[in-house]
């Protein structure tokens, strides 16, 4: 399985346990139910060379439909969801991903940026981008 | 007429197969795995010169020939075990100045299997980076100095 699929699968599984809404991997053929979280592999580079370890960039987006005629308090729900996701991505919490994802190991978070906000019609999307070193097939003990 | 474009053959990287090299430091019998980022070998000696009445050097004598090895890289456990816990434990291996350093790196005969003596060792853990060892070691290669003389 590729780094992209493993990374997205690991974060999808991890965040699914942290938030009470659907979490989708970046490439999905299902219609998203709002609000939701989308994890998408942005790219990676091998570091150090020839080790198979990768420095990975991953975006985590919280997406909600903010519509006066839609769900009431949608913005409030969105903000709470965003807080839950942000807290879940702090290293003190995130490191538990290593016990859940046996074929995916993250060493730490090198950089966390965001939150970037963009609006498309009635869809509000806020995105956090993580950069972290990771490896597949690494065991802990 | 088409021109054939050719490249050049070079020695590349710290190891031809791109993997780790191994070494035993302190004669523990444990082969540490290191992904070297740099291996630097210097050949040194001391020398004395004799000059004539005009101050010109007419004779030079070189002695105390030695190899100085600087090696830097990340420690990935040992050849027996390669887990994150074992990498952490191996990183904490005690290194003393004066310890014997026996490297296996078949691509480079000058350092492979030779018996270096650790002069200085530095271990670095820094945020958002893999931890590294840097070791400077020396081997005297003058006449009469053999591996068996190193202990």
Interface residues (C-beta under 8 A of the other chain):
Chain A: X48 X49 X50 X51 X105 X107 X108 X110 X111 X133 X138 X139 X140 X141
Chain B: X13 X18 X19 X35 X37 X74 X76 X83 X84 X85 X128 X130
